[in-house]
Amino acid sequence: MFKKTIRAEQFVELTVIYPNGRKRVLGKAGYWKNPLRRAFEAIRLGLGIFFFNLSTRKIKGVN
Amino acid sequence: MANGQVVTNYARTQISALIAGKTFYLGVGTGTTTPANADTALTTEVTTAALGGTATYARASMTSNTQATTTVTNDTATQVATYTNPTTAANTIAVTEVGIFDALSAGNMWFHAVFSAINLAPGFGLQSTSSEVAG
């Protein structure tokens, strides 16, 4: 009998895109499962969002 | 003479061509269940309600579905799409999974990936480049 398995691999690469269009490549899904890497990415993304919001924040109550 | 059997390079390019010839849509979710071959949907696909009702959730159309090379010329189908958090209120989505579907709603899920949370604040986008290698 002739039998050959056709194998398919699939991977996903993720990139965060900031509202100003800047991109930050996170890499392949699962790549940053390492706890230190994960913590580093969370802090880096958090700081990015914080500073972006800070830069676009409107000062209310001031005419 | 050595006995053997192979899937030829031509077959690999044809398999990836079949995938590259289809229209796909990117869905995002917040589920954390390990993906399995029998999956038919995201564990917890984002909904309009999950967006606080301030915007309508919709899967993102793939902006590109082309063949690429991993090992053998054109043995890989690659799709690219970006889902952007459409809300304007403070409504961050912690995306933990993406799925590639063959319809804008419902349809069949072809690929499913689960990963550590990526927090998408309003206006932030998550670009997914999905690749399938035939071997």
Backbone of each chain as ProteinMPNN parsed JSONL, in Angstrom:
{"seq_chain_A": "MFKKTIRAEQFVELTVIYPNGRKRVLGKAGYWKNPLRRAFEAIRLGLGIFFFNLSTRKIKGVN", "coords_chain_A": {"N_chain_A": [[0.848, -1.189, 0.0], [0.5, 2.187, -0.839], [1.253, 4.914, 0.996], [1.303, 8.193, 2.196], [1.729, 10.712, 4.433], [0.492, 13.955, 4.344], [1.701, 16.795, 5.668], [0.826, 19.68, 7.537], [1.948, 22.701, 8.74], [1.336, 25.409, 10.935], [1.712, 28.8, 11.755], [1.54, 31.841, 13.635], [2.32, 35.209, 13.382], [2.586, 38.086, 15.338], [1.818, 41.569, 15.512], [1.791, 44.66, 17.116], [-0.046, 47.554, 16.437], [0.205, 50.931, 16.751], [-1.989, 53.756, 17.372], [-0.912, 55.914, 15.982], [0.236, 54.753, 13.85], [2.68, 53.555, 14.175], [4.564, 50.549, 14.39], [5.007, 47.552, 16.275], [6.704, 44.646, 16.419], [5.775, 41.612, 17.802], [6.442, 39.039, 17.418], [6.398, 35.455, 16.834], [3.4, 33.803, 17.837], [3.322, 32.566, 21.091], [5.989, 32.654, 21.384], [6.824, 34.36, 23.374], [6.266, 33.001, 25.743], [7.882, 32.504, 27.844], [8.221, 33.462, 31.211], [9.718, 35.745, 32.054], [10.176, 37.062, 29.649], [7.512, 37.507, 28.949], [6.661, 39.223, 31.011], [8.321, 41.375, 30.515], [7.419, 42.154, 27.971], [4.791, 42.9, 28.6], [5.195, 45.072, 30.31], [6.53, 46.782, 28.6], [4.636, 47.222, 26.568], [2.606, 48.32, 28.111], [3.794, 50.684, 29.056], [4.104, 51.933, 26.626], [1.439, 52.388, 25.819], [0.681, 54.051, 27.916], [2.345, 56.338, 27.626], [1.573, 57.082, 25.087], [-1.115, 57.756, 25.439], [-0.735, 59.821, 27.196], [0.51, 61.673, 25.601], [-1.502, 62.387, 23.911], [-3.482, 63.348, 25.436], [-6.209, 65.425, 26.335], [-6.438, 68.582, 27.828], [-8.775, 69.272, 30.088], [-11.301, 71.661, 31.105], [-9.882, 73.937, 30.96], [-9.82, 77.001, 29.518]], "CA_chain_A": [[0.0, 0.0, 0.0], [1.221, 3.436, -0.889], [0.646, 5.863, 1.927], [2.193, 9.278, 2.596], [1.008, 11.752, 5.155], [0.792, 15.347, 4.007], [1.728, 17.515, 6.944], [0.685, 21.135, 7.425], [2.288, 23.455, 9.943], [0.775, 26.748, 10.886], [2.153, 29.686, 12.831], [1.011, 33.201, 13.558], [3.219, 36.259, 13.867], [1.729, 39.181, 15.785], [2.405, 42.9, 15.569], [0.902, 45.685, 17.654], [-0.001, 48.791, 15.657], [-0.238, 52.065, 17.55], [-2.887, 54.653, 16.621], [-0.154, 56.815, 15.099], [0.751, 53.963, 12.748], [3.93, 52.876, 14.509], [4.387, 49.111, 14.568], [5.97, 46.836, 17.116], [6.575, 43.214, 16.158], [5.891, 40.773, 19.003], [7.013, 37.755, 17.022], [5.463, 34.348, 16.694], [2.573, 33.511, 18.995], [3.926, 31.544, 21.924], [7.419, 32.916, 21.53], [7.093, 35.033, 24.632], [5.682, 32.27, 26.866], [8.825, 32.614, 28.946], [7.656, 34.448, 32.136], [10.47, 36.991, 32.035], [9.891, 37.698, 28.369], [6.117, 37.946, 28.997], [6.609, 40.396, 31.892], [9.002, 42.46, 29.81], [6.535, 42.627, 26.901], [3.64, 43.567, 29.21], [5.65, 46.374, 30.8], [6.878, 47.621, 27.452], [3.394, 47.623, 25.912], [1.903, 49.189, 29.051], [4.446, 52.001, 29.021], [3.812, 52.513, 25.311], [0.067, 52.899, 25.858], [0.641, 55.156, 28.876], [2.95, 57.541, 27.059], [0.789, 57.52, 23.939], [-2.289, 58.445, 25.976], [-0.249, 61.066, 27.796], [0.84, 62.61, 24.531], [-2.701, 62.801, 23.177], [-4.498, 63.735, 26.426], [-6.687, 66.804, 26.243], [-6.595, 69.231, 29.13], [-10.166, 69.722, 30.189], [-11.578, 72.662, 32.1], [-9.01, 75.104, 30.776], [-10.212, 77.715, 28.294]], "C_chain_A": [[0.88, 1.233, 0.0], [0.53, 4.435, 0.034], [1.667, 6.907, 2.326], [1.367, 10.36, 3.267], [1.46, 13.128, 4.694], [0.632, 16.159, 5.283], [1.582, 19.016, 6.68], [1.034, 21.771, 8.76], [1.71, 24.854, 9.804], [1.357, 27.562, 12.026], [1.654, 31.087, 12.568], [2.038, 34.161, 14.119], [2.377, 37.49, 14.172], [2.501, 40.492, 15.889], [1.383, 43.866, 16.151], [1.079, 46.954, 16.827], [-0.592, 49.918, 16.495], [-1.134, 52.966, 16.702], [-2.149, 55.605, 15.683], [0.513, 56.049, 13.954], [2.049, 53.229, 13.052], [3.655, 51.399, 14.799], [5.424, 48.548, 15.536], [5.725, 45.338, 16.952], [6.775, 42.433, 17.46], [6.542, 39.44, 18.672], [5.952, 36.687, 16.935], [4.688, 34.125, 17.978], [3.209, 32.377, 19.776], [5.393, 31.797, 22.182], [7.741, 33.524, 22.881], [6.371, 34.358, 25.806], [6.588, 32.295, 28.084], [8.351, 33.725, 29.89], [8.394, 35.783, 32.117], [10.185, 37.78, 30.768], [8.481, 38.285, 28.384], [5.985, 39.228, 29.838], [7.223, 41.604, 31.192], [8.095, 43.04, 28.73], [5.354, 43.402, 27.48], [4.018, 44.965, 29.68], [5.903, 47.315, 29.628], [5.615, 48.128, 26.745], [2.621, 48.595, 26.801], [2.474, 50.593, 29.038], [4.147, 52.706, 27.707], [2.431, 53.132, 25.285], [-0.011, 54.121, 26.757], [1.183, 56.437, 28.247], [2.191, 58.031, 25.833], [-0.434, 58.291, 24.415], [-1.905, 59.798, 26.545], [-0.022, 62.114, 26.714], [-0.386, 63.12, 23.803], [-3.796, 63.3, 24.128], [-4.905, 65.193, 26.27], [-6.847, 67.365, 27.65], [-7.977, 69.84, 29.197], [-10.306, 70.808, 31.262], [-10.72, 73.901, 31.985], [-9.385, 75.779, 29.468], [-9.049, 78.549, 27.77]], "O_chain_A": [[1.866, 1.319, 0.732], [-0.646, 4.752, -0.147], [2.772, 6.567, 2.747], [0.4, 10.857, 2.689], [2.654, 13.427, 4.658], [-0.439, 16.197, 5.889], [2.143, 19.547, 5.722], [0.468, 21.411, 9.792], [1.61, 25.402, 8.706], [1.482, 27.065, 13.145], [1.381, 31.468, 11.43], [2.567, 33.946, 15.21], [1.546, 37.893, 13.358], [3.664, 40.525, 16.293], [0.231, 43.884, 15.719], [2.202, 47.378, 16.55], [-1.754, 49.859, 16.897], [-1.058, 52.95, 15.473], [-2.719, 56.052, 14.687], [1.269, 56.631, 13.177], [2.476, 52.376, 12.274], [2.629, 51.054, 15.385], [6.562, 49.014, 15.599], [4.661, 44.832, 17.309], [7.798, 42.569, 18.131], [7.124, 38.79, 19.541], [4.756, 36.975, 16.958], [5.236, 34.24, 19.074], [3.588, 31.353, 19.207], [5.977, 31.218, 23.099], [8.789, 33.248, 23.466], [5.921, 35.026, 26.737], [6.131, 32.13, 29.215], [8.098, 34.837, 29.426], [7.763, 36.84, 32.159], [9.981, 38.993, 30.801], [8.256, 39.398, 27.908], [5.306, 40.178, 29.449], [6.7, 42.716, 31.274], [8.002, 44.258, 28.579], [4.954, 44.43, 26.935], [3.27, 45.923, 29.481], [5.536, 48.489, 29.664], [5.526, 49.297, 26.371], [2.05, 49.571, 26.314], [1.732, 51.575, 29.013], [3.96, 53.923, 27.673], [2.248, 54.249, 24.8], [-0.671, 55.106, 26.426], [0.553, 57.492, 28.327], [2.155, 59.23, 25.555], [-0.76, 59.347, 23.873], [-2.63, 60.784, 26.405], [-0.328, 63.292, 26.898], [-0.334, 64.162, 23.15], [-4.898, 63.634, 23.693], [-4.065, 66.076, 26.097], [-7.338, 66.682, 28.548], [-8.307, 70.781, 28.476], [-9.521, 70.86, 32.208], [-10.814, 74.81, 32.809], [-9.271, 75.166, 28.407], [-9.183, 79.222, 26.748]]}, "seq_chain_B": "MANGQVVTNYARTQISALIAGKTFYLGVGTGTTTPANADTALTTEVTTAALGGTATYARASMTSNTQATTTVTNDTATQVATYTNPTTAANTIAVTEVGIFDALSAGNMWFHAVFSAINLAPGFGLQSTSSEVAG", "coords_chain_B": {"N_chain_B": [[18.818, -0.149, -5.327], [16.789, 2.072, -3.475], [13.945, 1.877, -1.438], [11.1, 4.064, -1.135], [8.954, 6.9, -0.446], [7.421, 9.97, -1.258], [6.045, 13.282, -0.769], [5.784, 15.35, -3.396], [7.613, 18.345, -4.341], [6.08, 19.846, -6.088], [3.47, 19.12, -5.375], [3.358, 20.248, -2.844], [3.42, 22.985, -3.432], [1.027, 23.213, -4.771], [-0.836, 22.568, -2.819], [-0.513, 24.682, -0.991], [-1.281, 26.672, -2.722], [-3.995, 26.215, -3.0], [-4.931, 26.976, -0.488], [-4.087, 29.629, -0.471], [-5.739, 30.621, -2.379], [-8.176, 31.109, -1.306], [-10.68, 33.135, 0.388], [-10.229, 34.83, 3.384], [-10.929, 35.624, 6.868], [-10.108, 37.453, 9.805], [-10.568, 36.643, 13.133], [-10.804, 37.695, 16.533], [-10.22, 36.855, 19.978], [-10.851, 36.205, 23.511], [-10.382, 33.909, 24.863], [-8.689, 31.211, 26.624], [-8.23, 28.57, 26.288], [-6.334, 25.751, 25.374], [-5.515, 25.359, 21.978], [-7.038, 22.973, 19.736], [-7.144, 20.315, 17.304], [-9.784, 19.712, 16.678], [-11.213, 22.016, 17.021], [-13.787, 24.37, 16.29], [-14.475, 26.947, 16.518], [-13.533, 30.138, 17.937], [-12.608, 30.179, 21.395], [-13.689, 32.218, 23.032], [-14.936, 34.444, 21.298], [-14.588, 37.907, 20.568], [-17.257, 40.146, 21.13], [-19.856, 42.472, 20.167], [-21.055, 43.288, 22.502], [-19.008, 42.829, 24.272], [-17.406, 44.929, 23.699], [-18.458, 46.933, 25.028], [-20.663, 47.949, 23.864], [-20.225, 50.248, 22.509], [-19.233, 50.174, 20.02], [-19.36, 48.243, 17.0], [-18.539, 44.873, 16.774], [-16.563, 43.234, 14.352], [-15.201, 40.74, 12.215], [-11.936, 40.955, 10.746], [-11.096, 41.564, 7.383], [-8.831, 39.672, 5.405], [-6.004, 41.254, 4.199], [-4.17, 40.374, 2.523], [-3.354, 37.444, 0.807], [-1.234, 35.262, 0.043], [1.31, 33.285, -1.668], [4.291, 32.008, -0.249], [7.751, 31.278, 0.534], [9.056, 28.722, 2.485], [10.546, 26.262, 2.907], [10.512, 24.894, 0.465], [10.049, 26.316, -2.756], [7.279, 28.439, -2.805], [5.81, 26.903, -0.94], [4.257, 27.736, 1.089], [1.376, 29.314, 2.397], [0.307, 32.571, 3.039], [-1.419, 34.817, 5.091], [-2.502, 38.12, 5.842], [-3.812, 40.321, 8.238], [-5.387, 42.99, 10.036], [-6.732, 43.632, 13.155], [-8.44, 46.216, 14.662], [-9.032, 47.828, 17.713], [-12.126, 49.161, 17.972], [-13.353, 50.929, 19.689], [-13.986, 54.017, 21.472], [-14.149, 54.757, 24.027], [-12.646, 54.134, 27.27], [-11.771, 51.152, 26.893], [-10.217, 48.527, 26.994], [-9.12, 45.652, 25.239], [-8.182, 42.444, 26.085], [-6.538, 40.537, 24.171], [-6.251, 37.131, 23.489], [-6.369, 35.107, 21.708], [-6.513, 34.182, 18.261], [-8.333, 33.57, 15.254], [-8.63, 32.114, 12.021], [-11.014, 32.495, 9.621], [-13.415, 31.328, 7.125], [-15.486, 32.961, 6.52], [-17.28, 36.038, 7.041], [-18.922, 36.09, 9.215], [-19.843, 33.498, 11.498], [-19.307, 30.593, 9.633], [-16.411, 28.52, 8.779], [-13.708, 27.602, 10.87], [-10.35, 27.772, 10.134], [-7.77, 27.992, 11.141], [-6.27, 28.286, 14.374], [-4.978, 30.074, 17.025], [-3.503, 30.469, 20.221], [-2.351, 32.616, 22.78], [-0.238, 34.501, 25.076], [-1.765, 37.248, 26.818], [-2.491, 40.153, 24.902], [-2.806, 43.44, 25.306], [-5.149, 45.547, 23.952], [-5.668, 48.796, 23.657], [-8.209, 51.333, 23.038], [-8.227, 52.107, 19.602], [-5.816, 50.909, 19.141], [-4.142, 48.437, 17.183], [-4.013, 44.959, 16.199], [-1.946, 43.178, 14.305], [-2.053, 40.305, 12.388], [-0.09, 37.846, 11.024], [-0.495, 35.087, 9.321], [0.745, 31.894, 8.637], [0.859, 28.992, 6.64], [2.402, 25.979, 6.228], [2.996, 23.557, 3.839], [3.985, 20.228, 3.971]], "CA_chain_B": [[17.632, 0.711, -5.315], [16.219, 2.285, -2.149], [12.503, 2.121, -1.455], [10.72, 5.314, -0.468], [7.797, 7.61, -0.981], [7.489, 11.375, -0.866], [5.127, 14.269, -1.33], [6.697, 16.136, -4.221], [7.597, 19.802, -4.19], [4.942, 20.365, -6.86], [2.269, 18.92, -4.564], [3.377, 21.237, -1.76], [3.037, 24.304, -3.958], [-0.395, 23.167, -5.119], [-1.603, 22.589, -1.565], [-0.507, 26.054, -0.47], [-2.041, 27.494, -3.682], [-5.412, 26.047, -2.684], [-5.213, 27.816, 0.682], [-3.884, 31.03, -0.857], [-6.804, 31.018, -3.292], [-9.434, 31.318, -0.597], [-10.857, 34.409, 1.085], [-10.262, 34.57, 4.82], [-11.214, 36.724, 7.791], [-9.439, 37.294, 11.101], [-11.371, 36.857, 14.325], [-9.994, 37.752, 17.753], [-10.965, 36.407, 21.139], [-10.244, 36.35, 24.835], [-10.317, 32.589, 25.493], [-7.342, 30.74, 26.924], [-8.179, 27.113, 26.138], [-5.323, 25.291, 24.413], [-6.153, 24.999, 20.708], [-7.029, 21.557, 19.36], [-7.505, 20.09, 15.899], [-11.239, 19.624, 16.512], [-11.843, 23.321, 17.267], [-14.601, 24.912, 15.191], [-14.697, 28.368, 16.781], [-12.71, 30.658, 19.019], [-13.202, 29.852, 22.695], [-14.51, 33.371, 23.413], [-14.734, 35.504, 20.301], [-15.038, 39.227, 21.007], [-18.591, 40.499, 20.629], [-20.204, 43.889, 20.313], [-21.304, 43.518, 23.923], [-17.713, 42.881, 24.957], [-16.818, 46.237, 23.42], [-19.187, 47.918, 25.809], [-21.771, 48.47, 23.078], [-19.882, 51.548, 21.913], [-18.819, 49.915, 18.639], [-19.764, 46.925, 16.528], [-17.423, 43.966, 16.491], [-16.598, 42.516, 13.075], [-13.928, 40.137, 11.824], [-11.178, 41.77, 9.791], [-10.781, 40.893, 6.115], [-7.416, 39.519, 5.112], [-5.585, 42.195, 3.172], [-3.225, 39.692, 1.653], [-3.354, 35.993, 0.901], [-0.27, 34.979, -1.021], [2.226, 32.175, -1.452], [5.647, 32.381, 0.134], [8.656, 30.135, 0.558], [9.679, 28.365, 3.763], [11.583, 25.288, 2.568], [10.414, 24.702, -0.983], [9.432, 27.489, -3.381], [5.812, 28.544, -2.749], [5.202, 25.834, -0.128], [3.597, 28.374, 2.225], [0.33, 30.311, 2.154], [0.408, 33.582, 4.091], [-2.493, 35.807, 5.133], [-2.24, 39.239, 6.754], [-4.983, 41.145, 8.561], [-5.251, 43.763, 11.267], [-7.951, 43.969, 13.889], [-8.241, 47.418, 15.471], [-10.051, 48.072, 18.739], [-12.866, 50.291, 17.394], [-14.027, 51.752, 20.696], [-13.358, 55.291, 21.798], [-14.109, 54.851, 25.485], [-11.558, 53.344, 27.859], [-12.269, 49.78, 26.801], [-9.102, 47.726, 26.494], [-9.4, 44.238, 25.007], [-7.024, 41.573, 26.314], [-6.64, 39.5, 23.137], [-5.451, 35.945, 23.801], [-6.496, 34.099, 20.652], [-6.982, 34.613, 16.938], [-8.78, 32.478, 14.395], [-8.789, 32.46, 10.614], [-12.297, 31.928, 9.19], [-13.722, 31.487, 5.697], [-16.675, 33.801, 6.371], [-17.239, 37.217, 7.895], [-19.545, 35.653, 10.467], [-19.991, 32.03, 11.521], [-18.332, 29.973, 8.734], [-15.522, 27.479, 9.304], [-12.411, 28.086, 11.352], [-9.265, 27.008, 9.516], [-6.58, 28.024, 11.997], [-6.567, 28.806, 15.702], [-3.763, 30.266, 17.824], [-3.716, 31.019, 21.558], [-1.079, 33.18, 23.241], [-0.342, 35.371, 26.247], [-2.623, 38.398, 26.522], [-1.999, 41.395, 24.306], [-3.825, 44.433, 25.629], [-5.395, 46.514, 22.882], [-6.432, 49.972, 24.063], [-8.951, 51.869, 21.896], [-7.4, 52.634, 18.519], [-4.65, 50.063, 18.91], [-4.43, 47.327, 16.289], [-3.213, 43.744, 16.277], [-1.757, 42.604, 12.969], [-1.752, 38.871, 12.407], [0.436, 37.249, 9.794], [-0.671, 33.652, 9.503], [1.414, 31.134, 7.579], [0.639, 27.55, 6.649], [3.442, 25.334, 5.432], [2.674, 22.187, 3.428], [5.217, 19.452, 3.967]], "C_chain_B": [[17.09, 0.819, -3.884], [14.724, 2.551, -2.273], [12.2, 3.438, -0.755], [9.494, 5.931, -1.108], [7.821, 9.029, -0.438], [6.277, 12.138, -1.375], [6.016, 15.224, -2.114], [6.584, 17.634, -3.943], [6.408, 20.416, -4.924], [3.659, 20.257, -6.042], [2.214, 19.952, -3.438], [2.94, 22.605, -2.263], [1.552, 24.337, -4.308], [-1.28, 23.209, -3.88], [-1.659, 24.005, -1.01], [-1.281, 26.974, -1.402], [-3.536, 27.396, -3.403], [-5.801, 26.935, -1.508], [-5.119, 29.289, 0.301], [-4.999, 31.535, -1.769], [-8.128, 31.29, -2.608], [-9.476, 32.708, 0.042], [-11.015, 34.12, 2.574], [-10.54, 35.836, 5.62], [-10.577, 36.404, 9.147], [-10.42, 37.594, 12.227], [-10.46, 36.897, 15.536], [-10.859, 37.37, 18.941], [-10.186, 36.554, 22.419], [-10.173, 35.014, 25.575], [-8.882, 32.131, 25.682], [-7.203, 29.228, 26.807], [-7.149, 26.73, 25.067], [-5.992, 24.858, 23.117], [-6.004, 23.516, 20.398], [-7.507, 21.408, 17.923], [-9.016, 20.108, 15.663], [-11.944, 20.954, 16.729], [-12.617, 23.785, 16.039], [-14.853, 26.403, 15.358], [-13.706, 28.829, 17.836], [-13.393, 30.327, 20.333], [-14.144, 30.967, 23.135], [-14.248, 34.497, 22.417], [-15.29, 36.814, 20.837], [-16.392, 39.523, 20.375], [-18.799, 42.005, 20.772], [-20.425, 44.221, 21.789], [-19.996, 43.636, 24.691], [-17.02, 44.213, 24.735], [-17.576, 47.338, 24.151], [-20.35, 48.524, 25.041], [-21.473, 49.805, 22.418], [-19.433, 51.405, 20.467], [-19.234, 48.505, 18.278], [-18.538, 46.081, 16.237], [-17.615, 43.312, 15.132], [-15.228, 41.917, 12.814], [-13.263, 41.009, 10.761], [-10.881, 40.958, 8.537], [-9.274, 40.805, 5.939], [-7.024, 40.455, 3.968], [-4.623, 41.541, 2.193], [-3.353, 38.195, 1.861], [-2.485, 35.491, -0.253], [0.554, 33.741, -0.687], [3.621, 32.705, -1.133], [6.483, 31.108, 0.224], [9.227, 29.925, 1.96], [10.844, 27.403, 3.502], [11.666, 25.098, 1.058], [9.693, 25.916, -1.565], [7.908, 27.397, -3.359], [5.154, 27.394, -1.992], [4.357, 26.393, 1.012], [2.533, 29.361, 1.753], [0.352, 31.285, 3.324], [-0.73, 34.589, 3.975], [-2.155, 36.879, 6.163], [-3.539, 39.999, 6.988], [-4.718, 41.875, 9.862], [-6.61, 43.998, 11.882], [-7.635, 45.158, 14.777], [-9.381, 47.573, 16.457], [-10.836, 49.317, 18.325], [-13.489, 51.232, 18.415], [-13.275, 53.059, 20.912], [-13.29, 55.48, 23.307], [-12.931, 54.016, 25.997], [-12.008, 51.895, 27.935], [-11.187, 48.903, 26.176], [-9.518, 46.264, 26.338], [-8.113, 43.457, 25.228], [-7.13, 40.384, 25.347], [-5.706, 38.338, 23.48], [-5.539, 34.874, 22.721], [-6.922, 34.762, 19.35], [-7.391, 33.367, 16.167], [-8.921, 32.982, 12.976], [-10.022, 31.724, 10.099], [-12.507, 32.139, 7.691], [-15.004, 32.273, 5.479], [-16.581, 34.958, 7.361], [-17.908, 36.957, 9.238], [-19.805, 34.162, 10.345], [-18.919, 31.407, 10.626], [-17.5, 28.906, 9.428], [-14.211, 28.091, 9.753], [-11.312, 27.175, 10.8], [-8.058, 26.925, 10.427], [-6.918, 28.717, 13.305], [-5.26, 28.908, 16.474], [-4.126, 30.939, 19.138], [-2.37, 31.478, 22.103], [-1.308, 34.028, 24.483], [-1.05, 36.665, 25.849], [-1.864, 39.575, 25.916], [-3.097, 42.42, 24.514], [-3.943, 45.469, 24.526], [-6.269, 47.644, 23.427], [-7.203, 50.48, 22.84], [-8.015, 52.479, 20.853], [-6.164, 51.817, 18.231], [-5.049, 48.864, 18.047], [-3.524, 46.138, 16.542], [-3.139, 43.149, 14.876], [-1.339, 41.154, 13.09], [-1.259, 38.434, 11.041], [0.434, 35.75, 9.997], [-0.04, 32.91, 8.329], [1.149, 29.647, 7.746], [1.637, 26.916, 5.694], [3.021, 23.91, 5.121], [3.964, 21.393, 3.333], [4.953, 17.965, 3.936]], "O_chain_B": [[16.949, -0.179, -3.178], [14.291, 3.349, -3.105], [12.954, 3.875, 0.114], [9.062, 5.52, -2.185], [8.198, 9.257, 0.711], [5.579, 11.697, -2.288], [6.911, 15.844, -1.541], [5.595, 18.112, -3.387], [5.804, 21.379, -4.451], [2.855, 21.189, -6.015], [1.143, 20.469, -3.119], [2.178, 23.303, -1.595], [0.897, 25.369, -4.158], [-2.35, 23.818, -3.895], [-2.722, 24.477, -0.607], [-1.877, 27.951, -0.949], [-4.264, 28.379, -3.551], [-6.858, 27.566, -1.517], [-5.96, 30.098, 0.695], [-5.182, 32.744, -1.914], [-9.101, 31.663, -3.264], [-8.448, 33.363, 0.212], [-11.823, 33.283, 2.976], [-10.407, 36.955, 5.124], [-10.517, 35.25, 9.571], [-11.025, 38.665, 12.269], [-9.444, 36.203, 15.566], [-12.078, 37.54, 18.917], [-9.027, 36.967, 22.424], [-9.931, 34.988, 26.781], [-7.972, 32.596, 24.996], [-6.174, 28.666, 27.184], [-7.11, 27.324, 23.99], [-6.94, 24.073, 23.146], [-5.004, 22.886, 20.74], [-8.196, 22.281, 17.395], [-9.476, 20.475, 14.582], [-13.169, 21.014, 16.628], [-12.17, 23.619, 14.904], [-15.38, 27.053, 14.456], [-13.112, 28.015, 18.542], [-14.617, 30.205, 20.386], [-15.268, 30.701, 23.561], [-13.438, 35.389, 22.669], [-16.338, 36.834, 21.484], [-16.633, 39.183, 19.216], [-18.014, 42.704, 21.413], [-20.037, 45.289, 22.264], [-19.877, 44.425, 25.629], [-16.136, 44.587, 25.506], [-17.355, 48.526, 23.914], [-20.961, 49.492, 25.495], [-22.361, 50.425, 21.833], [-19.271, 52.402, 19.765], [-19.437, 47.666, 19.157], [-17.617, 46.515, 15.545], [-18.72, 42.882, 14.801], [-14.209, 42.518, 13.155], [-13.928, 41.699, 9.988], [-10.465, 39.802, 8.62], [-8.537, 41.732, 6.275], [-7.642, 40.442, 2.904], [-4.308, 42.112, 1.149], [-3.45, 37.737, 2.999], [-2.957, 35.323, -1.378], [0.501, 33.221, 0.427], [4.063, 33.716, -1.68], [5.981, 30.003, 0.015], [9.809, 30.838, 2.547], [11.99, 27.702, 3.841], [12.743, 25.136, 0.463], [8.813, 26.479, -0.914], [7.322, 26.42, -3.824], [4.063, 26.955, -2.357], [3.805, 25.636, 1.81], [2.76, 30.142, 0.83], [0.41, 30.863, 4.479], [-0.978, 35.143, 2.904], [-1.594, 36.586, 7.219], [-4.277, 40.285, 6.046], [-3.92, 41.43, 10.687], [-7.527, 44.495, 11.229], [-6.68, 45.125, 15.552], [-10.552, 47.465, 16.091], [-10.283, 50.417, 18.322], [-14.094, 52.235, 18.038], [-12.096, 53.186, 20.582], [-12.482, 56.261, 23.809], [-12.302, 53.282, 25.234], [-12.568, 51.468, 28.945], [-11.237, 48.581, 24.989], [-10.19, 45.709, 27.206], [-7.079, 43.765, 24.634], [-7.734, 39.361, 25.669], [-4.518, 38.54, 23.73], [-4.862, 33.849, 22.804], [-7.609, 35.783, 19.354], [-6.876, 32.272, 16.389], [-9.288, 34.135, 12.749], [-10.081, 30.495, 10.131], [-11.877, 32.996, 7.071], [-15.558, 32.261, 4.379], [-15.897, 34.869, 8.38], [-17.521, 37.52, 10.261], [-19.967, 33.63, 9.247], [-17.732, 31.662, 10.832], [-17.837, 28.446, 10.519], [-13.67, 28.984, 9.1], [-11.35, 25.958, 10.983], [-7.391, 25.891, 10.48], [-7.749, 29.624, 13.342], [-4.515, 27.932, 16.566], [-4.944, 31.858, 19.175], [-1.359, 30.802, 21.909], [-2.449, 34.245, 24.89], [-0.954, 37.12, 24.71], [-0.769, 39.936, 26.348], [-4.19, 42.288, 23.965], [-2.986, 46.172, 24.202], [-7.47, 47.464, 23.632], [-6.882, 50.097, 21.716], [-7.127, 53.264, 21.183], [-5.524, 52.0, 17.196], [-6.158, 48.344, 18.168], [-2.407, 46.287, 17.037], [-4.138, 42.678, 14.333], [-0.392, 40.82, 13.802], [-1.932, 38.631, 10.029], [1.249, 35.206, 10.743], [-0.265, 33.257, 7.17], [1.207, 29.113, 8.854], [1.707, 27.265, 4.515], [2.721, 23.136, 6.031], [4.923, 21.826, 2.694], [5.894, 17.171, 3.929]]}, "name": "protein", "num_of_chains": 2, "seq": "MFKKTIRAEQFVELTVIYPNGRKRVLGKAGYWKNPLRRAFEAIRLGLGIFFFNLSTRKIKGVNMANGQVVTNYARTQISALIAGKTFYLGVGTGTTTPANADTALTTEVTTAALGGTATYARASMTSNTQATTTVTNDTATQVATYTNPTTAANTIAVTEVGIFDALSAGNMWFHAVFSAINLAPGFGLQSTSSEVAG"}
